[in-house]
Amino acid sequence: MRFIYTKTFRRLFVVLVLVAFIIVSDAKGYLSKAKGIFFEVYGAGTSFISNSAAKTKNFFATFLLIKGLSHENDLLKQKVDELAFENARLKAAKQENQTLRRALNFAEETELGLIPAVVKFLDPTGFTQTLMLDVATDAELKLNAAVVSQPGLLVGKITNIYDNAVEVTLITDPSIKINGIVVDSGASGLVTGEHGLSLRFDLITHNEVIKPGDKILTSGLAGDFPKGILIGEISSLSSSPSELFQKAFVQPAADLRNLKFLFIVAQ
């Protein structure tokens, strides 16, 4: 009997009464509306949670896909860069090989005695009108020897000889003086450098005929430059009838900013 007066009994009694009330109310149909509201709310909640979970799943799936594609794109870009570098290297090697082959053909076909040399240093700015050549240690070199490129284009002359290199002063330097002759008319004059800009053809008498486009060769009158080496082409005339001599500007035949394999003329 004491159990009836305990808190546990009272709590159990309340629960049983509530259960009985719910059963009776449900049997009478009083809970139909409440059940409908509950299931509607429950269904909406579960639907919301399900949709949210699906969206979250899709978001992370898309994020992982984008991350994977970005990584793959980085790998492909790196591969493209590597292939571009390799292609450029092979192209440069091919061009250098072709240049060397043409140079060797020129050395075999010309009647000049030639000593092969490789450009060791070339000022790309053109500020200094000199370059350095790498030659064989047993080569017999002389100061003022002419330096040419294939196919017989005048580049300059040796101005210094070192233990492992040779200094060449280009024909565009004002210190270089070359006796030249026009191929078509035979007009002769003196070719000098114009501070790296071009060449000047001077001391040509007025009875000689010169015109733009004329080719100028070394005349061989000076010992430094053998006869018949192409110096360049007259680009324009720069004199008037009142002057004592005719003058002209000459564009060098050799590309003096892009030299690789050269030859020293042995005399």
Backbone as JSON, one array per atom type, in Angstrom:
{
  "sequence": "MRFIYTKTFRRLFVVLVLVAFIIVSDAKGYLSKAKGIFFEVYGAGTSFISNSAAKTKNFFATFLLIKGLSHENDLLKQKVDELAFENARLKAAKQENQTLRRALNFAEETELGLIPAVVKFLDPTGFTQTLMLDVATDAELKLNAAVVSQPGLLVGKITNIYDNAVEVTLITDPSIKINGIVVDSGASGLVTGEHGLSLRFDLITHNEVIKPGDKILTSGLAGDFPKGILIGEISSLSSSPSELFQKAFVQPAADLRNLKFLFIVAQ",
  "N": [[0.82, -1.21, 0.0], [2.01, 1.15, 0.61], [3.38, 1.77, -1.68], [1.58, 2.98, -3.34], [1.56, 5.59, -2.61], [3.92, 6.61, -3.38], [6.25, 8.61, -5.38], [6.98, 7.46, -7.75], [4.88, 5.76, -8.37], [2.87, 7.65, -8.72], [3.8, 8.99, -11.0], [3.82, 6.91, -12.85], [1.11, 6.34, -12.89], [0.08, 8.71, -13.98], [1.17, 8.58, -16.54], [-0.08, 6.27, -17.52], [-2.72, 7.13, -17.5], [-2.57, 9.17, -19.43], [-1.9, 7.69, -21.68], [-4.15, 6.1, -21.91], [-6.0, 8.09, -22.37], [-5.17, 9.05, -24.84], [-5.56, 6.79, -26.4], [-8.31, 6.4, -26.27], [-9.16, 8.87, -27.32], [-8.16, 8.69, -29.88], [-9.6, 6.54, -30.8], [-12.15, 7.61, -30.83], [-11.77, 9.44, -32.83], [-10.83, 11.96, -32.31], [-8.19, 12.66, -32.55], [-7.48, 12.76, -35.18], [-7.14, 15.08, -36.77], [-5.0, 16.23, -35.43], [-3.09, 14.23, -35.85], [-2.91, 14.38, -38.6], [-1.8, 16.95, -38.94], [0.62, 16.51, -37.59], [1.84, 14.48, -39.15], [2.04, 15.88, -41.53], [3.73, 18.0, -40.87], [5.9, 16.47, -40.1], [6.46, 15.13, -42.49], [7.12, 17.32, -44.15], [9.37, 18.22, -42.8], [11.13, 16.03, -42.97], [11.35, 15.92, -45.74], [12.56, 18.38, -46.27], [14.97, 18.04, -44.91], [15.98, 15.89, -46.38], [16.19, 17.03, -48.98], [18.02, 19.07, -48.42], [20.23, 17.57, -47.66], [20.74, 16.26, -50.07], [21.36, 18.43, -51.71], [23.63, 19.35, -50.4], [25.3, 17.17, -50.74], [25.5, 17.16, -53.56], [26.78, 19.61, -53.88], [29.32, 19.22, -52.66], [30.17, 17.16, -54.27], [30.3, 18.43, -56.76], [32.23, 20.34, -56.12], [34.48, 18.72, -55.59], [34.73, 17.62, -58.14], [35.33, 19.88, -59.7], [37.73, 20.61, -58.47], [39.25, 18.38, -59.13], [39.26, 18.6, -61.94], [40.59, 21.05, -62.18], [43.13, 20.39, -61.2], [43.85, 18.49, -63.11], [43.85, 20.14, -65.35], [45.99, 21.8, -64.7], [48.08, 19.97, -64.84], [47.96, 19.29, -67.56], [48.56, 21.8, -68.69], [51.17, 22.15, -67.76], [52.34, 20.06, -69.17], [51.97, 20.94, -71.79], [53.59, 23.24, -71.74], [56.08, 22.04, -71.33], [56.32, 20.57, -73.71], [56.29, 22.68, -75.55], [58.67, 23.98, -74.88], [60.51, 21.95, -75.48], [60.03, 21.69, -78.22], [60.82, 24.23, -79.12], [63.52, 24.09, -78.44], [64.4, 21.97, -80.09], [63.84, 23.1, -82.57], [65.59, 25.3, -82.57], [68.01, 23.91, -82.47], [67.88, 22.6, -84.92], [67.93, 24.77, -86.73], [70.45, 25.8, -86.11], [72.02, 23.67, -86.89], [71.5, 23.64, -89.64], [72.63, 26.11, -90.32], [75.31, 25.63, -89.69], [75.83, 23.58, -91.53], [75.55, 24.96, -93.99], [77.67, 26.73, -93.67], [79.88, 25.0, -93.64], [79.69, 23.96, -96.23], [80.24, 26.27, -97.67], [82.9, 26.66, -96.89], [84.08, 24.5, -98.14], [83.7, 25.03, -100.83], [84.77, 27.56, -101.49], [87.64, 29.4, -102.68], [89.26, 30.61, -100.93], [91.6, 30.48, -98.19], [90.52, 29.23, -95.23], [89.89, 29.56, -91.73], [87.98, 27.98, -89.42], [85.67, 29.36, -87.01], [83.9, 30.04, -83.96], [81.37, 32.15, -82.75], [81.89, 33.63, -79.69], [81.17, 35.71, -78.01], [78.86, 38.31, -78.48], [77.85, 41.57, -78.68], [74.6, 42.33, -78.12], [73.36, 44.8, -78.21], [74.75, 46.4, -79.91], [76.35, 48.42, -79.12], [79.12, 48.21, -78.64], [81.32, 47.71, -81.2], [82.42, 45.13, -81.64], [83.31, 41.64, -81.46], [83.79, 38.39, -79.94], [85.69, 35.56, -80.76], [85.87, 32.0, -80.74], [88.45, 29.87, -81.35], [90.46, 27.2, -82.77], [93.23, 26.09, -80.83], [95.61, 25.61, -82.13], [95.55, 27.09, -84.41], [96.84, 29.21, -86.95], [97.01, 32.45, -86.5], [96.64, 35.86, -87.46], [97.05, 39.36, -86.86], [94.71, 41.76, -88.08], [93.65, 40.1, -89.99], [91.1, 39.19, -92.27], [87.64, 38.59, -91.49], [84.96, 36.52, -92.24], [81.57, 35.58, -93.11], [79.52, 32.82, -94.19], [77.74, 33.25, -97.28], [80.56, 34.15, -98.09], [80.58, 36.81, -97.03], [81.6, 39.93, -95.81], [82.64, 40.51, -92.52], [84.36, 41.62, -90.57], [87.55, 42.39, -89.06], [90.45, 40.88, -87.49], [91.49, 42.24, -84.46], [92.63, 41.85, -82.01], [94.45, 39.26, -80.37], [94.08, 36.63, -78.18], [94.83, 34.21, -75.56], [92.83, 32.22, -75.52], [90.9, 33.17, -77.18], [89.67, 35.35, -79.83], [89.57, 38.72, -80.78], [87.35, 40.54, -82.74], [86.87, 43.31, -84.8], [84.05, 44.88, -86.04], [82.9, 45.69, -89.39], [81.33, 47.92, -89.31], [82.43, 49.65, -87.52], [83.96, 52.84, -87.02], [86.73, 52.83, -87.26], [87.46, 51.03, -89.15], [88.64, 50.7, -92.42], [87.98, 50.17, -95.78], [88.88, 49.27, -99.0], [86.76, 49.51, -101.64], [84.82, 48.25, -104.45], [82.46, 48.83, -107.02], [80.26, 46.44, -108.32], [78.83, 46.51, -110.84], [79.57, 48.93, -112.27], [82.25, 49.28, -111.77], [83.21, 51.34, -110.28], [85.3, 52.78, -107.83], [86.09, 53.23, -104.35], [86.24, 54.34, -100.9], [85.25, 52.45, -98.16], [83.8, 52.97, -95.05], [83.05, 52.54, -91.52], [79.97, 53.49, -89.86], [79.57, 54.07, -87.06], [78.18, 51.75, -86.2], [75.69, 51.99, -87.38], [75.48, 51.91, -90.21], [77.25, 51.7, -93.33], [79.61, 53.87, -94.95], [80.22, 54.94, -98.22], [82.75, 56.4, -99.83], [84.8, 58.98, -101.43], [84.49, 58.74, -104.22], [84.83, 59.38, -107.55], [83.24, 61.88, -109.68], [82.86, 61.09, -112.28], [82.28, 58.45, -112.17], [79.75, 55.93, -112.15], [77.25, 55.34, -109.88], [74.61, 53.8, -108.03], [71.58, 53.26, -106.07], [71.21, 49.96, -104.8], [73.4, 48.85, -106.03], [75.98, 46.42, -105.76], [78.77, 46.07, -103.57], [82.11, 45.11, -103.54], [85.13, 43.91, -101.92], [88.11, 45.41, -103.04], [90.68, 44.49, -102.92], [92.92, 46.05, -102.9], [94.05, 46.84, -100.52], [95.99, 45.18, -98.07], [94.68, 43.95, -95.96], [92.15, 42.97, -96.58], [91.11, 40.5, -98.7], [90.55, 40.29, -102.3], [87.26, 40.48, -103.77], [85.34, 39.86, -101.79], [82.09, 40.18, -100.57], [80.85, 43.24, -99.48], [78.56, 44.9, -99.1], [75.46, 46.56, -99.98], [74.54, 49.41, -101.87], [72.47, 51.72, -100.34], [71.49, 54.33, -100.42], [72.15, 57.53, -101.97], [74.27, 60.24, -101.0], [75.34, 62.73, -101.74], [76.13, 65.79, -103.49], [76.31, 67.53, -106.7], [78.07, 69.66, -106.36], [79.96, 68.88, -104.58], [83.28, 67.53, -104.05], [83.68, 64.77, -104.24], [81.66, 61.83, -104.81], [79.24, 60.41, -102.57], [77.85, 57.72, -100.63], [75.47, 55.71, -98.82], [75.78, 52.49, -97.37], [74.36, 49.32, -96.96], [75.29, 46.74, -94.83], [76.13, 43.46, -96.03], [76.26, 41.16, -94.48], [74.49, 39.87, -91.67], [75.03, 41.45, -88.98], [74.15, 41.34, -86.38], [73.39, 38.85, -85.87], [75.18, 36.47, -85.69], [76.95, 33.4, -85.88], [78.59, 31.08, -86.8], [81.73, 31.63, -88.09], [84.47, 32.56, -90.33], [87.96, 32.86, -90.47], [90.06, 34.51, -92.67], [92.8, 33.07, -93.99], [95.98, 34.27, -94.75]],
  "CA": [[0.0, 0.0, 0.0], [2.86, 2.33, 0.63], [3.8, 2.04, -3.06], [0.58, 3.87, -3.96], [1.83, 6.98, -2.22], [5.26, 7.02, -3.84], [6.32, 9.45, -6.59], [7.08, 6.57, -8.91], [3.52, 5.31, -8.68], [2.1, 8.78, -9.26], [4.28, 9.24, -12.36], [3.35, 5.82, -13.68], [-0.33, 6.52, -13.02], [-0.15, 9.81, -14.93], [1.51, 8.08, -17.88], [-1.13, 5.36, -17.93], [-3.91, 7.93, -17.8], [-2.35, 9.86, -20.7], [-1.97, 6.69, -22.75], [-5.56, 5.74, -22.04], [-6.69, 9.23, -22.99], [-4.8, 9.1, -26.26], [-6.2, 5.65, -27.08], [-9.73, 6.69, -26.37], [-9.35, 10.0, -28.24], [-7.89, 8.22, -31.24], [-10.74, 5.69, -31.18], [-13.27, 8.5, -31.08], [-11.47, 10.28, -33.99], [-10.46, 13.31, -31.92], [-6.77, 12.95, -32.87], [-7.24, 12.67, -36.64], [-6.6, 16.35, -37.25], [-3.66, 16.39, -34.86], [-2.21, 13.29, -36.55], [-2.65, 14.93, -39.95], [-0.84, 18.06, -38.8], [1.92, 15.93, -37.22], [2.47, 13.83, -40.31], [2.36, 16.93, -42.53], [4.96, 18.67, -40.41], [6.98, 15.47, -40.15], [6.82, 14.91, -43.9], [7.82, 18.5, -44.65], [10.7, 18.25, -42.18], [11.99, 15.0, -43.57], [11.61, 16.32, -47.13], [13.54, 19.48, -46.24], [16.28, 17.48, -44.55], [16.44, 15.07, -47.5], [16.62, 17.93, -50.06], [19.24, 19.75, -47.98], [21.32, 16.6, -47.72], [21.04, 16.02, -51.49], [22.06, 19.61, -52.22], [24.97, 19.36, -49.81], [26.05, 16.11, -51.42], [25.8, 17.64, -54.91], [27.75, 20.71, -53.78], [30.66, 18.66, -52.43], [30.53, 16.38, -55.45], [30.71, 19.41, -57.77], [33.49, 20.94, -55.67], [35.53, 17.74, -55.84], [34.9, 17.49, -59.59], [36.05, 21.09, -60.16], [39.09, 20.5, -57.98], [39.94, 17.38, -59.95], [39.47, 19.17, -63.27], [41.62, 22.08, -62.07], [44.42, 19.7, -61.1], [44.12, 17.9, -64.42], [44.18, 21.25, -66.25], [47.36, 22.23, -64.37], [49.0, 18.95, -65.38], [47.97, 19.44, -69.02], [49.27, 23.05, -69.0], [52.59, 21.87, -67.56], [52.78, 19.22, -70.27], [52.05, 21.8, -72.98], [54.78, 24.08, -71.59], [57.25, 21.19, -71.56], [56.39, 20.27, -75.15], [56.66, 23.92, -76.25], [60.1, 24.18, -74.64], [61.24, 20.94, -76.25], [59.88, 22.04, -79.64], [61.68, 25.39, -79.38], [64.91, 23.63, -78.38], [64.68, 21.2, -81.3], [63.84, 24.02, -83.71], [66.84, 26.05, -82.52], [69.09, 22.99, -82.85], [67.76, 22.37, -86.36], [68.41, 25.97, -87.41], [71.9, 25.89, -85.93], [72.6, 22.61, -87.72], [71.43, 24.1, -91.03], [73.62, 27.18, -90.47], [76.64, 24.99, -89.72], [75.97, 22.85, -92.8], [75.83, 25.94, -95.05], [79.01, 27.27, -93.45], [80.84, 23.98, -94.07], [79.64, 23.92, -97.69], [80.97, 27.46, -98.15], [84.33, 26.42, -96.67], [84.56, 23.53, -99.12], [83.57, 25.52, -102.2], [85.52, 28.78, -101.73], [89.08, 29.27, -102.95], [89.98, 31.25, -99.84], [92.03, 29.65, -97.08], [89.67, 29.63, -94.12], [90.01, 28.95, -90.4], [86.65, 28.08, -88.8], [85.59, 29.95, -85.67], [82.55, 30.14, -83.4], [81.17, 33.39, -81.99], [81.87, 33.4, -78.26], [80.43, 36.81, -77.41], [78.41, 39.33, -79.42], [77.04, 42.57, -77.99], [73.31, 42.43, -78.83], [72.93, 46.2, -78.31], [75.49, 47.07, -80.96], [77.11, 49.56, -78.57], [80.52, 47.94, -78.95], [81.41, 47.14, -82.55], [83.38, 44.03, -81.58], [82.83, 40.34, -81.0], [84.86, 37.47, -79.56], [85.63, 34.28, -81.45], [86.53, 30.83, -80.18], [89.13, 29.18, -82.45], [91.35, 26.12, -82.36], [94.46, 26.62, -80.23], [96.75, 25.45, -83.04], [95.32, 27.88, -85.63], [97.82, 30.28, -87.19], [96.23, 33.68, -86.6], [97.39, 37.1, -87.66], [96.29, 40.59, -86.69], [94.13, 42.39, -89.28], [93.1, 39.11, -90.92], [89.68, 39.4, -92.53], [86.71, 37.62, -90.95], [83.81, 36.47, -93.13], [80.54, 34.57, -92.88], [79.08, 32.25, -95.46], [78.59, 32.72, -98.37], [81.56, 35.14, -98.49], [80.16, 38.16, -96.64], [82.6, 40.52, -94.94], [82.16, 40.79, -91.16], [85.29, 42.52, -89.89], [88.94, 41.92, -89.07], [91.01, 40.59, -86.17], [92.2, 43.39, -83.87], [93.36, 41.37, -80.83], [94.55, 37.81, -80.26], [94.3, 36.21, -76.79], [95.19, 32.79, -75.42], [91.71, 31.32, -75.84], [89.86, 33.89, -77.93], [90.11, 36.35, -80.8], [88.67, 39.87, -80.85], [87.09, 41.0, -84.11], [86.19, 44.6, -84.93], [83.12, 44.79, -87.15], [83.11, 46.67, -90.45], [80.55, 49.13, -89.01], [83.21, 50.51, -86.64], [84.6, 53.91, -87.81], [88.17, 52.61, -87.44], [87.67, 50.11, -90.27], [88.69, 51.31, -93.76], [88.0, 49.09, -96.77], [88.85, 49.67, -100.4], [85.66, 48.81, -102.26], [84.57, 48.45, -105.87], [81.09, 48.53, -107.41], [80.27, 45.3, -109.24], [78.32, 46.84, -112.18], [80.28, 50.01, -112.98], [83.68, 49.26, -111.49], [83.58, 52.53, -109.51], [86.03, 52.43, -106.61], [86.06, 54.22, -103.29], [86.62, 53.88, -99.57], [84.12, 52.11, -97.3], [84.11, 53.11, -93.62], [81.92, 52.3, -90.63], [79.18, 54.63, -89.4], [79.2, 53.89, -85.64], [77.24, 50.67, -86.02], [74.42, 52.22, -88.06], [75.59, 51.44, -91.59], [78.57, 51.97, -93.89], [79.66, 55.02, -95.86], [81.05, 54.73, -99.42], [83.23, 57.77, -100.07], [85.93, 59.21, -102.33], [84.14, 58.24, -105.55], [84.87, 60.52, -108.48], [81.94, 62.14, -110.3], [82.71, 60.42, -113.58], [81.87, 57.07, -111.91], [78.3, 55.77, -112.03], [76.79, 54.51, -108.76], [73.16, 53.93, -107.81], [71.06, 52.36, -105.03], [71.09, 48.57, -105.23], [74.7, 48.35, -106.49], [76.75, 45.6, -104.83], [80.15, 46.53, -103.41], [83.04, 44.07, -103.14], [86.49, 44.36, -101.58], [88.92, 45.53, -104.26], [91.95, 43.8, -102.75], [94.04, 46.99, -102.96], [94.68, 46.85, -99.2], [96.36, 43.81, -97.72], [93.85, 43.37, -94.89], [90.93, 42.34, -97.1], [91.32, 39.92, -100.03], [89.65, 40.75, -103.35], [86.08, 39.74, -104.13], [84.44, 39.57, -100.68], [80.95, 41.1, -100.61], [80.75, 44.16, -98.34], [77.17, 45.27, -98.9], [74.69, 47.12, -101.09], [74.26, 50.84, -101.73], [71.08, 51.95, -99.96], [71.1, 55.68, -100.85], [73.23, 58.46, -102.29], [74.25, 61.36, -100.04], [76.24, 63.8, -102.19], [75.61, 66.73, -104.48], [77.31, 67.81, -107.76], [79.03, 70.68, -105.93], [81.0, 68.28, -103.75], [84.41, 67.03, -104.81], [83.5, 63.33, -104.46], [80.35, 61.25, -104.54], [79.12, 59.65, -101.33], [76.66, 56.88, -100.56], [75.33, 54.84, -97.66], [75.81, 51.07, -97.75], [73.83, 48.36, -95.99], [76.16, 45.55, -94.81], [75.52, 42.23, -96.54], [76.17, 40.21, -93.37], [73.64, 40.23, -90.54], [76.03, 41.58, -87.92], [73.53, 41.13, -85.06], [72.98, 37.44, -85.77], [76.33, 35.71, -86.18], [77.22, 32.2, -85.1], [79.77, 30.42, -87.32], [82.48, 32.53, -88.97], [85.75, 32.05, -90.84], [89.09, 33.78, -90.56], [90.74, 34.32, -93.94], [94.25, 32.88, -93.81], [96.71, 34.93, -95.84]],
  "C": [[0.85, 1.26, 0.0], [3.3, 2.74, -0.78], [2.87, 3.01, -3.77], [0.91, 5.33, -3.68], [3.23, 7.44, -2.64], [5.17, 7.85, -5.12], [6.36, 8.59, -7.84], [5.7, 6.11, -9.34], [2.71, 6.44, -9.31], [2.51, 9.06, -10.71], [3.78, 8.16, -13.31], [1.85, 5.94, -13.93], [-0.65, 7.61, -14.03], [0.11, 9.33, -16.35], [0.41, 7.17, -18.39], [-2.4, 6.1, -18.29], [-3.77, 8.63, -19.14], [-2.45, 8.89, -21.87], [-3.41, 6.3, -23.0], [-6.33, 6.84, -22.72], [-6.4, 9.31, -24.49], [-5.49, 7.99, -27.02], [-7.67, 5.92, -27.29], [-9.99, 7.81, -27.37], [-9.14, 9.57, -29.68], [-9.04, 7.37, -31.74], [-11.97, 6.52, -31.5], [-13.04, 9.4, -32.3], [-11.06, 11.69, -33.64], [-9.02, 13.68, -32.36], [-6.48, 12.92, -34.37], [-6.59, 13.94, -37.18], [-5.18, 16.57, -36.74], [-2.67, 15.47, -35.56], [-1.88, 13.8, -37.96], [-1.62, 16.05, -39.92], [0.55, 17.51, -38.5], [2.61, 15.31, -38.42], [2.83, 14.82, -41.42], [3.66, 17.65, -42.17], [6.14, 17.72, -40.5], [7.46, 15.23, -41.58], [7.58, 16.08, -44.49], [9.24, 18.57, -44.1], [11.64, 17.25, -42.81], [12.32, 15.33, -45.03], [12.66, 17.41, -47.2], [14.94, 18.95, -45.94], [16.85, 16.67, -45.71], [16.96, 15.94, -48.65], [17.93, 18.63, -49.7], [20.43, 18.81, -48.07], [21.73, 16.34, -49.17], [21.81, 17.2, -52.09], [23.49, 19.68, -51.69], [25.86, 18.33, -50.49], [26.45, 16.55, -52.83], [26.86, 18.73, -54.9], [29.17, 20.16, -53.62], [31.12, 17.82, -53.62], [31.02, 17.3, -56.57], [32.04, 20.03, -57.41], [34.66, 20.0, -55.94], [35.81, 17.56, -57.32], [35.7, 18.67, -60.15], [37.5, 21.04, -59.72], [39.9, 19.51, -58.8], [40.23, 17.89, -61.35], [40.56, 20.24, -63.26], [43.0, 21.45, -61.99], [44.82, 19.09, -62.44], [44.52, 18.97, -65.43], [45.6, 21.75, -66.0], [48.38, 21.26, -64.93], [49.11, 19.07, -66.9], [48.74, 20.69, -69.43], [50.78, 22.85, -68.83], [53.14, 21.03, -68.7], [52.93, 20.02, -71.56], [53.29, 22.68, -72.92], [56.05, 23.27, -71.85], [57.42, 20.87, -73.04], [56.79, 21.49, -75.95], [58.15, 24.2, -76.09], [60.93, 23.21, -75.47], [61.18, 21.23, -77.74], [60.78, 23.2, -80.01], [63.15, 24.98, -79.38], [65.29, 22.86, -79.64], [64.73, 22.09, -82.54], [65.13, 24.82, -83.75], [68.02, 25.17, -82.94], [69.08, 22.72, -84.35], [68.3, 23.56, -87.15], [69.92, 26.09, -87.3], [72.6, 24.85, -86.78], [72.61, 23.01, -89.19], [72.47, 25.19, -91.29], [75.03, 26.61, -90.54], [76.86, 24.26, -91.03], [76.28, 23.81, -93.96], [77.24, 26.5, -94.91], [80.07, 26.27, -93.93], [80.85, 23.85, -95.59], [80.41, 25.09, -98.29], [82.48, 27.24, -98.01], [84.91, 25.46, -97.7], [84.6, 24.11, -100.53], [84.45, 26.74, -102.5], [87.0, 28.48, -101.98], [89.91, 29.91, -101.85], [90.44, 30.22, -98.82], [91.31, 30.1, -95.82], [89.97, 28.85, -92.85], [88.65, 29.09, -89.72], [86.72, 28.64, -87.39], [84.12, 30.04, -85.25], [82.47, 31.42, -82.58], [81.01, 33.05, -80.51], [81.09, 34.48, -77.53], [80.11, 37.83, -78.49], [77.5, 40.29, -78.68], [75.71, 42.75, -78.73], [72.83, 43.87, -79.01], [73.61, 46.93, -79.45], [76.31, 48.25, -80.46], [78.6, 49.42, -78.84], [80.57, 47.22, -80.29], [82.48, 46.05, -82.61], [82.66, 42.75, -81.2], [84.04, 39.48, -80.68], [84.62, 36.14, -80.24], [86.39, 33.21, -80.68], [87.12, 30.05, -81.34], [90.01, 28.07, -81.88], [92.67, 26.71, -81.87], [95.66, 26.53, -81.17], [96.59, 26.26, -84.33], [96.36, 28.99, -85.72], [97.08, 31.57, -87.49], [97.15, 34.88, -86.73], [96.48, 38.29, -87.41], [95.87, 41.14, -88.06], [93.63, 41.39, -90.31], [91.6, 39.32, -91.05], [88.85, 38.26, -91.93], [85.44, 37.68, -91.78], [82.79, 35.45, -92.61], [80.18, 33.97, -94.23], [77.9, 33.07, -95.98], [79.57, 33.78, -98.88], [81.16, 36.56, -98.2], [81.14, 38.71, -95.61], [81.97, 40.91, -93.6], [83.06, 41.8, -90.46], [86.7, 42.03, -90.02], [89.43, 41.73, -87.64], [91.78, 41.81, -85.67], [92.94, 43.0, -82.59], [93.34, 39.85, -80.81], [94.9, 37.47, -78.81], [94.6, 34.72, -76.75], [94.06, 31.87, -75.87], [90.6, 32.01, -76.62], [90.5, 34.9, -78.87], [89.09, 37.48, -80.82], [88.58, 40.34, -82.3], [86.37, 42.34, -84.06], [85.33, 44.56, -86.2], [83.35, 45.91, -88.16], [82.3, 47.95, -90.21], [81.26, 50.05, -88.03], [83.94, 51.57, -87.47], [86.09, 53.69, -88.05], [88.47, 51.72, -88.64], [87.6, 50.87, -91.6], [88.87, 50.19, -94.79], [87.98, 49.7, -98.17], [87.79, 48.83, -101.11], [85.5, 49.14, -103.73], [83.14, 48.02, -106.19], [81.1, 47.45, -108.49], [79.89, 45.74, -110.65], [79.21, 47.82, -112.93], [81.78, 49.98, -112.78], [84.14, 50.49, -110.73], [84.22, 52.1, -108.2], [85.96, 53.57, -105.61], [86.45, 53.58, -101.97], [85.36, 53.65, -98.73], [84.56, 52.21, -95.85], [82.84, 52.9, -92.79], [81.25, 53.59, -90.17], [78.65, 54.38, -87.99], [78.1, 52.84, -85.45], [75.93, 50.84, -86.76], [74.41, 51.66, -89.47], [77.04, 51.63, -92.02], [78.48, 53.19, -94.8], [80.66, 54.7, -96.98], [81.47, 56.1, -99.91], [84.4, 57.77, -101.06], [85.7, 58.59, -103.71], [84.1, 59.44, -106.5], [83.53, 60.65, -109.2], [81.77, 61.49, -111.67], [82.34, 58.94, -113.43], [80.35, 57.02, -111.71], [78.0, 54.82, -110.86], [75.3, 54.78, -108.55], [72.72, 52.98, -106.7], [70.85, 50.95, -105.59], [72.39, 47.99, -105.73], [75.39, 47.56, -105.38], [78.2, 46.09, -104.79], [80.99, 45.38, -102.87], [84.35, 44.7, -102.66], [87.33, 44.36, -102.86], [90.24, 44.79, -104.16], [93.15, 44.73, -102.79], [94.75, 47.13, -101.62], [94.9, 45.42, -98.76], [95.46, 43.16, -96.7], [92.67, 42.57, -95.44], [91.18, 41.81, -98.51], [90.25, 40.41, -101.01], [88.42, 39.84, -103.47], [85.14, 39.34, -102.99], [83.33, 40.62, -100.67], [80.86, 41.92, -99.33], [79.29, 44.49, -98.05], [76.56, 45.85, -100.17], [74.39, 48.59, -100.83], [72.77, 51.03, -101.45], [70.59, 53.32, -100.39], [72.34, 56.5, -101.16], [73.13, 59.66, -101.37], [75.17, 62.5, -100.44], [75.54, 64.67, -103.22], [76.7, 67.02, -105.51], [78.37, 68.81, -107.34], [80.17, 70.1, -105.1], [82.07, 67.64, -104.63], [84.25, 65.55, -105.16], [82.04, 62.93, -104.22], [80.4, 60.46, -103.23], [77.83, 58.82, -101.37], [76.66, 56.11, -99.25], [75.19, 53.4, -98.14], [75.25, 50.23, -96.6], [74.71, 47.12, -95.99], [75.43, 44.31, -95.3], [75.34, 41.2, -95.42], [75.24, 40.76, -92.28], [74.52, 40.27, -89.3], [75.45, 41.41, -86.51], [73.14, 39.67, -84.85], [74.07, 36.57, -86.39], [76.59, 34.52, -85.27], [78.52, 31.53, -85.53], [80.45, 31.33, -88.33], [83.77, 31.87, -89.41], [86.76, 33.19, -90.87], [89.84, 33.48, -91.84], [92.24, 34.23, -93.69], [94.97, 33.46, -95.01], [98.15, 34.45, -95.88]]
}
